[in-house]
């Protein structure tokens, strides 16, 4: 474990807590893409099933359980408890355009042609693009509540921090994970436009608004 | 350098 990865994981944890806080306090999931949240459930289940046969550490297992549990809970909140506040008519990104290419890529690029490793690759590719329905929705509505932007910022910072972690591991441990690095760079890249508006507007106390 | 995935990452 190094500081970059620890801070990255904590940022990921924080993002989910911020999202839960937003939903619970406003009693609404307005502005949140159900499709993105459903994709995260698929990502976590596909990747963290190794929970059942591979023990790394208590930290590792606890985080995996938390990510699977909290993402399913968020889906439940959106689909049942706060269903009237969820507006599917603005959540229109076609997720098959993400699922199919990710499935094909995971069959080509994996570290071992076996179901668990293919699922792992699939989850890495899918995670890198899972935010697109959410960003697409933001683009359509043109604005967002501050707390929603804090959620997105924490989520973006999480993968951004994994990049120095991989550089650090390359030099200290001599290992490189080309699949995760490539997908991680793509994933972080998708946030650049968002980060620009977030750091220049929201953190200066202005409203998150995209230019028309 | 080995190309492999570190199994301890989340």
Interface residues (C-beta under 8 A of the other chain):
Chain A: X1 X5 X9 X12 X50 X54 X56 X57 X60 X63 X64 X67 X111 X120 X162 X169 X170 X173 X174 X175 X176 X177 X178 X179 X180
Chain B: X1 X2 X3 X4 X5 X6 X7 X8 X9 X10
